[in-house]
Amino acid sequence: MSRLALLSVSNKTGIVELARQLVEKLDFEIISSGGTAKTLQEAGIEVTKVSDYTGSPEILGGRVKTLHPRIHGGILGRKNLPEDSAEMQANSIRPIDLVVVNLYPFEQTIATDVSVAEAIEQIDIGGPTLLRAAAKNFAYLTVLCNPNQYSEYLAEIDNSNGDISLEFRQKMAGKAFAHTHSYDRAISAYFANLNEAEESADTYSLSGTKIQTLRYGENPHQGAAWYREGSTASGWAAAEKLQGKELSYNNLVDLEAARRIIAEFPESEPAAAVLKHTNPCGAAVSNSLAAAYEKAFNADSVSAFGGIVALNQSIDAATAKALTKTFLECVVAPDCNAEARKILQAKSKLRILLLPDLIAGNKQIIKAIAGGFLVQASDDLIENPDNWQIVTDKQPTSQQIAEMLFAQKIVKHVKSNAIVVTSDRTTVGIGAGQMNRVGSVDIALKQAGEKARGGILASDGFFPFDDSVRTAARAGITAIIQPGGSIRDKDSIAAANELGIAMVLTGTRHFLH
């Protein structure tokens, strides 16, 4: 007797070719439902409709098609158990050897502007049930859930003289369970978003599809891979790479840090950021993109060598020429004009990525810890100077307030303890990741040198003592912005008054660990 295959797919890529191979070369009979059956019939492939096979019509507008004992009995029957075989024979149930199913496009549907009712109709019921049943019984049949598995299956059956190895069936079962898990995760996340409860949900799951195996992780002895969330590419998975070498693990981590900084600035305000090891070594805004990049690069040209550059406007010829003057690892921008592309080709190894939406990113940060992971909301607070508290006799000027706002946009993206010194909307000194705030202040001011005179200093956390205020004054800083909240805030304020420095307290801490 011929073997039996059940084909019921939403994504019909490759299904006709697979079915033809099954029928013409491998002696399979095919049962199928709905649109899949129609597609196969139109291609001239003999197929039995599920409704004809089961003797039960599709009902409820197609919601119930494959949920029937003749289908699931054929999938779940265990060939090595006489009692299963006897029951199947008594109920005219044939064993099914191959199940090919993929699911309604739920994620693609909710990626567009649809109503809840429209989204609900794209929640597949029969498909996941078939996949789970077939995957559970992999000891006796094969399950395929993705068109890219069809050729692998055909090669396997060809190489094994018509049989499928247990190892292959088990591997495909694992992929089916991963597929249904990812599908359910997307539905769960959708409902959590509807209820605005994702961040406080009792359960939280992660799911991704591997984009590529990376050469290594942070170091050559660490394996690494890149995964995409969801079935539709977004974020870095959707970025266009114009040129350059393959992206590395460290490139991607740095690029995401760069994207978060540049997302702080509207496209109407030309901005550039240069990063190394997720910390900015220079950031600036100016009246042109080229000028903003030059200012950001010159803020710390030594550290910028081999850096990651993020730009918030389309790369033009002037900016492209500036980018080719030194060695850089990656550049990301929303676009790049034709003239600029030709110029950048001179640096063929330089990775150029185009990401039109630099602002859109995950609303949550996830970090793995032993035995689990942590989830927190992204630090995407938009600072409002109207909410700041001026605590010194000396009042900051409107120009200093604008400079403080720029500095606040940068300091929140510097590893704690973080200090940023700026002048003319350009970073001139950055102290990052020190174990005490005094150390970060010293590093930032030493780097700034004479450029600190007349500049402002921003801190991601409060000053526990007044020593940093006094150090800043000696370097020529004229205004300080910090969150406040120390039991010794009065000491820092008193020192600022004594030294003629304006001080603003934001009330908001921006630690980045």
CORBELFEN-V683600 format. One record per residue. N is the residue number from 1. OMEGA is omega in radians with two decimals (999 if undefined). Layout:
# CORBELFEN-V683600
((N | OMEGA) (N | OMEGA))
This chain:
# CORBELFEN-V683600
((1 | 3.12) (2 | 3.02) (3 | -3.05) (4 | 3.09) (5 | 3.04) (6 | 3.13) (7 | 3.12) (8 | -2.99) (9 | 3.01) (10 | 3.06) (11 | -3.00) (12 | 3.08) (13 | 3.04) (14 | -3.04) (15 | 3.12) (16 | -3.13) (17 | 3.12) (18 | -3.09) (19 | -3.14) (20 | 3.10) (21 | -3.11) (22 | -3.07) (23 | -2.99) (24 | -3.05) (25 | -2.99) (26 | 3.03) (27 | 3.05) (28 | 2.83) (29 | -3.05) (30 | 2.93) (31 | -3.04) (32 | -3.08) (33 | 2.96) (34 | -3.06) (35 | 3.12) (36 | 3.11) (37 | 3.14) (38 | 3.13) (39 | -3.13) (40 | 3.13) (41 | 3.13) (42 | 3.10) (43 | 3.11) (44 | -3.13) (45 | -3.13) (46 | -3.08) (47 | 3.04) (48 | 3.12) (49 | 3.14) (50 | -3.11) (51 | 3.09) (52 | -3.13) (53 | -3.10) (54 | -3.04) (55 | 3.12) (56 | -3.11) (57 | 2.95) (58 | -3.10) (59 | 3.10) (60 | 3.10) (61 | 3.13) (62 | 3.12) (63 | 3.14) (64 | -3.13) (65 | -3.00) (66 | -3.13) (67 | -3.03) (68 | -3.13) (69 | -3.13) (70 | 3.09) (71 | -3.04) (72 | 3.01) (73 | 3.12) (74 | 3.13) (75 | -2.99) (76 | 3.13) (77 | -3.13) (78 | -3.00) (79 | -3.11) (80 | 3.13) (81 | -3.12) (82 | -3.12) (83 | 3.07) (84 | -3.13) (85 | -3.13) (86 | 3.14) (87 | 3.14) (88 | -3.14) (89 | -3.13) (90 | -3.10) (91 | 3.11) (92 | -3.14) (93 | 3.08) (94 | 3.06) (95 | 3.10) (96 | -3.06) (97 | -3.08) (98 | 3.06) (99 | 3.13) (100 | -3.04) (101 | 2.81) (102 | -2.79) (103 | 3.08) (104 | -3.06) (105 | -3.09) (106 | -3.08) (107 | 3.10) (108 | -3.14) (109 | -3.08) (110 | 3.06) (111 | 3.09) (112 | -3.10) (113 | -3.12) (114 | 3.09) (115 | 3.09) (116 | -3.13) (117 | 3.12) (118 | 3.11) (119 | -3.10) (120 | -3.12) (121 | 3.11) (122 | 3.02) (123 | -3.10) (124 | 3.10) (125 | -3.11) (126 | -3.10) (127 | 3.12) (128 | 3.13) (129 | 3.10) (130 | -3.13) (131 | -3.11) (132 | 3.14) (133 | -3.12) (134 | 3.14) (135 | 3.11) (136 | -3.06) (137 | -3.08) (138 | 3.13) (139 | -3.04) (140 | -3.13) (141 | -3.12) (142 | 3.08) (143 | 3.09) (144 | -3.07) (145 | -3.10) (146 | 3.14) (147 | -3.13) (148 | 3.10) (149 | -3.02) (150 | -3.11) (151 | 3.12) (152 | 3.11) (153 | -3.12) (154 | 3.09) (155 | 3.13) (156 | -3.10) (157 | 3.10) (158 | -3.10) (159 | -3.07) (160 | 3.08) (161 | 3.04) (162 | 3.11) (163 | 3.09) (164 | -3.08) (165 | 3.08) (166 | 3.13) (167 | 3.13) (168 | -3.13) (169 | 3.13) (170 | 3.11) (171 | 3.13) (172 | 3.09) (173 | 3.11) (174 | 3.12) (175 | 3.11) (176 | 3.11) (177 | 3.09) (178 | -3.13) (179 | 3.14) (180 | 3.08) (181 | 3.14) (182 | 3.14) (183 | 3.12) (184 | 3.11) (185 | 3.14) (186 | 3.13) (187 | 3.12) (188 | 3.13) (189 | 3.12) (190 | 3.13) (191 | 3.08) (192 | 3.11) (193 | 3.08) (194 | -3.10) (195 | -3.12) (196 | -3.06) (197 | -3.06) (198 | -3.05) (199 | -3.13) (200 | -3.12) (201 | 3.11) (202 | 3.07) (203 | 3.14) (204 | -3.11) (205 | 3.10) (206 | 3.11) (207 | -3.14) (208 | 3.09) (209 | -3.07) (210 | 3.05) (211 | 3.11) (212 | 2.98) (213 | -3.12) (214 | -3.10) (215 | 3.06) (216 | -3.13) (217 | 3.14) (218 | 3.13) (219 | -3.05) (220 | -3.12) (221 | -3.12) (222 | 3.06) (223 | -3.11) (224 | 3.07) (225 | -3.13) (226 | -3.13) (227 | 3.09) (228 | 3.05) (229 | 3.06) (230 | -3.11) (231 | 3.13) (232 | -3.11) (233 | 3.08) (234 | 3.13) (235 | -3.08) (236 | 3.11) (237 | -3.14) (238 | -3.12) (239 | 3.09) (240 | 3.09) (241 | -3.11) (242 | -3.05) (243 | 3.02) (244 | -3.12) (245 | 3.07) (246 | 3.10) (247 | 3.10) (248 | 3.08) (249 | -3.11) (250 | 3.07) (251 | -3.07) (252 | 3.09) (253 | 3.13) (254 | 3.13) (255 | 3.12) (256 | 3.07) (257 | 3.12) (258 | 3.12) (259 | -3.13) (260 | 3.11) (261 | -3.04) (262 | 3.09) (263 | 3.12) (264 | -2.99) (265 | 3.11) (266 | -3.10) (267 | 3.14) (268 | -3.11) (269 | -3.09) (270 | -3.08) (271 | 3.11) (272 | 3.06) (273 | 3.08) (274 | -3.06) (275 | 2.94) (276 | 3.08) (277 | 3.10) (278 | 3.09) (279 | 3.05) (280 | 2.98) (281 | 3.05) (282 | 3.07) (283 | -3.09) (284 | 2.94) (285 | -3.14) (286 | -3.10) (287 | 3.04) (288 | -3.12) (289 | 3.13) (290 | 3.14) (291 | 3.13) (292 | 3.12) (293 | -3.14) (294 | 3.13) (295 | -3.13) (296 | -3.14) (297 | -3.09) (298 | 3.08) (299 | 3.08) (300 | -3.04) (301 | 3.12) (302 | 3.14) (303 | -3.09) (304 | 3.13) (305 | -3.11) (306 | -3.06) (307 | 3.08) (308 | -3.10) (309 | 3.04) (310 | -3.13) (311 | -3.07) (312 | 3.07) (313 | 3.10) (314 | -3.14) (315 | 3.08) (316 | -3.06) (317 | -3.11) (318 | 3.13) (319 | 3.13) (320 | 3.12) (321 | 3.13) (322 | -3.11) (323 | -3.09) (324 | -3.09) (325 | -3.10) (326 | 3.11) (327 | 3.05) (328 | 3.11) (329 | -3.04) (330 | 2.99) (331 | 3.05) (332 | 3.13) (333 | 3.12) (334 | -3.13) (335 | -3.14) (336 | -3.08) (337 | -3.01) (338 | -3.13) (339 | 3.13) (340 | 3.14) (341 | 3.12) (342 | -3.13) (343 | -3.08) (344 | 3.13) (345 | 3.09) (346 | 3.08) (347 | -2.97) (348 | -3.13) (349 | 3.13) (350 | 3.13) (351 | 3.08) (352 | -3.13) (353 | 3.07) (354 | 3.12) (355 | -3.03) (356 | 3.14) (357 | -3.13) (358 | -3.07) (359 | -3.07) (360 | 3.11) (361 | -3.14) (362 | 3.11) (363 | -3.13) (364 | 3.10) (365 | -3.11) (366 | 3.10) (367 | 3.13) (368 | 2.98) (369 | -3.13) (370 | 3.09) (371 | -3.13) (372 | 3.13) (373 | 3.13) (374 | 3.11) (375 | 3.08) (376 | 3.07) (377 | 3.08) (378 | 3.09) (379 | -3.11) (380 | 3.10) (381 | 3.07) (382 | -3.10) (383 | 3.09) (384 | -3.11) (385 | 3.11) (386 | -3.12) (387 | 3.14) (388 | 3.14) (389 | 3.07) (390 | -2.95) (391 | -3.11) (392 | 3.09) (393 | 3.14) (394 | -3.13) (395 | 3.09) (396 | 3.09) (397 | 3.10) (398 | 3.11) (399 | 3.12) (400 | 3.09) (401 | 3.12) (402 | 3.11) (403 | 3.10) (404 | 3.14) (405 | 3.07) (406 | -3.10) (407 | 3.12) (408 | 3.12) (409 | -3.13) (410 | -2.99) (411 | -3.14) (412 | -3.13) (413 | 3.11) (414 | -3.10) (415 | 3.14) (416 | -0.12) (417 | -2.99) (418 | 3.03) (419 | 3.10) (420 | 3.07) (421 | -3.10) (422 | 3.06) (423 | -3.14) (424 | -3.14) (425 | 3.11) (426 | 3.04) (427 | 3.09) (428 | 3.09) (429 | -3.13) (430 | 3.04) (431 | -3.00) (432 | 2.91) (433 | 3.13) (434 | -3.09) (435 | 3.03) (436 | -3.05) (437 | 3.12) (438 | 3.12) (439 | 3.12) (440 | 3.10) (441 | -3.12) (442 | -3.12) (443 | -3.10) (444 | -3.10) (445 | 3.09) (446 | 3.12) (447 | -3.11) (448 | -3.12) (449 | -3.11) (450 | 3.13) (451 | 3.11) (452 | -3.09) (453 | -3.11) (454 | -3.11) (455 | 3.09) (456 | -3.13) (457 | 3.10) (458 | -3.14) (459 | -3.14) (460 | 3.13) (461 | -3.09) (462 | 3.05) (463 | -3.12) (464 | 3.11) (465 | -3.12) (466 | -3.05) (467 | -3.14) (468 | 3.10) (469 | -3.13) (470 | 3.08) (471 | 3.14) (472 | -3.13) (473 | 3.13) (474 | -3.13) (475 | 3.10) (476 | 3.10) (477 | -3.09) (478 | -3.14) (479 | -3.12) (480 | 3.01) (481 | -3.10) (482 | -3.08) (483 | -3.01) (484 | 3.13) (485 | 3.10) (486 | 3.06) (487 | 3.12) (488 | 3.10) (489 | -3.09) (490 | 3.12) (491 | 3.12) (492 | 3.13) (493 | 3.13) (494 | 3.12) (495 | 3.11) (496 | 3.10) (497 | 3.13) (498 | -3.03) (499 | 3.07) (500 | 3.13) (501 | 3.02) (502 | 3.12) (503 | 3.12) (504 | 3.03) (505 | -3.10) (506 | -3.08) (507 | -3.10) (508 | 3.10) (509 | -3.13) (510 | 3.07) (511 | 3.03) (512 | -3.09) (513 | 999))
